[in-house]
Each structure stands twice: as structure tokens, then as C-alpha cells.
């Protein structure tokens, strides 16, 4: 399961993600609280995080990120290369088998671009 958050999270609070499924953020979020990520995506590791930042998704004001009990953070720069996905001053703590996955530009097939099919179909 994947839930996409296209609206902006602002203010002094943070959030705790509990359970399976992915929270996907695709816009700038400048809230200043902490993020706690508990348990990742239930289909296994790779290409999906418990919390994912894709497209224009950032946590530019986050104060702290804690990954617990298989928590996963997925930072996807495969299509849009952002050097500021996370607040540089934010402390990041991992516990257990947690992971942070970084996807660099050009590392996914076709670099996220649609390839035109020039074949004709009759």
C-alpha cells in the first residue's frame, strides 16, 4: 500500500509512521518537528521505503529522523536531482535492521524517461 501526500506539511509538529505501507511525499515540507519511522513496506526492501521522498519531496525543516524496527527512508533522485531533500542539521538515528536507501540520478532504467515506441502496429 502506498499513500501519496501532495500537500505541504508545515508548522512545529512532526509525525510517527507506524505499520506497513509507504508514506510518499512529493512536495516541499518545512515542518520543524521530528519524524519517527517504524517498520517499512511489507513487500520487502528496495525501491519502496516506509517513508519516501520522490519528485519534489523534501523535509527541509525536520529536526530529527529516527528509524526503528525495520524503519525505511527512501530518497529518490532518479528523475529530479535535489541536493536538499533533508535538513542538513537533522540528526538521523537508526535502530535494528533499519535502512536509508538513496537512488542517484540515472540509476534506474531509462532514468525515469518515457521511451517513444517507433514501431508500427497494424
C-alpha positions in Angstrom: 0.0 0.0 0.0 1.2 3.5 -0.8 -0.3 6.8 0.3 0.8 9.9 -1.6 0.9 13.2 0.2 0.9 16.0 -2.4 0.1 18.8 0.1 2.6 20.6 2.2 3.2 19.7 5.9 4.2 22.9 7.8 4.4 24.1 11.4 6.2 23.0 14.6 5.0 19.3 14.8 6.4 16.1 13.4 4.9 12.6 12.9 5.4 9.0 13.7 4.8 6.4 10.9 3.6 3.0 12.3 2.9 -0.2 10.4 3.4 -1.4 6.9 2.8 0.5 3.7 4.5 3.6 2.4 4.0 7.3 3.0 5.2 9.1 -0.1 5.9 12.8 -0.1 6.2 14.7 -3.4 6.4 18.3 -2.4 8.5 20.5 -0.1 7.6 20.0 3.6 9.1 22.6 6.0 7.7 21.3 9.4 10.3 21.6 12.2 9.4 18.5 14.3 10.8 15.0 14.4 10.0 12.1 12.2 9.9 8.6 13.6 9.6 5.7 11.1 8.6 2.3 12.4 8.6 -0.6 10.0 8.8 -0.3 6.3 6.9 -1.6 3.3 5.6 -5.1 3.8 6.8 -6.4 0.4 10.5 -6.3 1.4 13.4 -4.0 0.9 14.4 -1.9 -2.1 12.5 0.7 -4.2 10.0 1.4 -1.5 10.5 3.0 1.8 8.4 3.2 5.0 8.7 6.9 4.1 9.7 8.0 0.6 10.7 11.4 -0.8 10.3 11.5 -4.5 9.8 14.1 -7.2 9.9 17.5 -5.3 9.6 15.8 -1.9 11.7 17.3 0.9 11.8 17.6 4.6 13.6 20.9 4.6 12.9 21.8 8.3 12.9 18.4 10.0 14.8 18.4 13.3 15.4 14.7 13.7 14.7 11.4 11.9 14.6 8.1 13.8 14.2 4.7 12.1 13.1 1.9 14.4 12.2 -1.8 14.0 13.0 -2.1 10.2 12.1 1.5 9.5 13.0 2.6 6.0 13.6 6.0 4.4 13.8 6.2 0.6 15.3 9.2 -1.1 14.7 9.1 -4.9 16.7 11.4 -7.1 16.3 9.2 -10.2 14.1 11.8 -12.0 14.6 15.1 -10.2 18.0 15.6 -8.6 17.6 17.6 -5.3 20.6 18.1 -3.1 18.4 19.3 -0.2 15.9 16.5 0.4 16.6 16.6 4.2 17.6 19.4 6.6 21.4 19.2 6.9 21.2 19.9 10.6 18.8 17.0 11.3 20.2 14.1 13.4 19.5 10.7 11.9 19.3 7.6 14.2 18.8 4.0 13.1 17.9 1.1 15.3 17.6 -2.6 14.4 17.6 -3.5 10.7 16.5 -0.1 9.5 17.8 1.3 6.3 18.2 4.5 4.3 18.1 4.0 0.5 19.4 6.6 -1.9 18.7 6.4 -5.6 21.0 8.5 -7.6 20.2 10.2 -10.9 20.5 7.8 -13.8 20.4 4.7 -11.7 17.0 3.5 -12.7 16.3 2.1 -16.2 15.8 4.9 -18.7 16.5 7.4 -16.0 12.7 7.8 -15.5 12.1 9.0 -19.0 9.4 7.6 -21.3 10.8 6.0 -24.4 8.8 6.5 -27.6 7.8 3.3 -29.3 8.6 3.9 -33.0 7.2 0.5 -34.1 4.0 0.4 -36.2 1.1 -1.8 -35.2 -1.4 -3.0 -37.8 
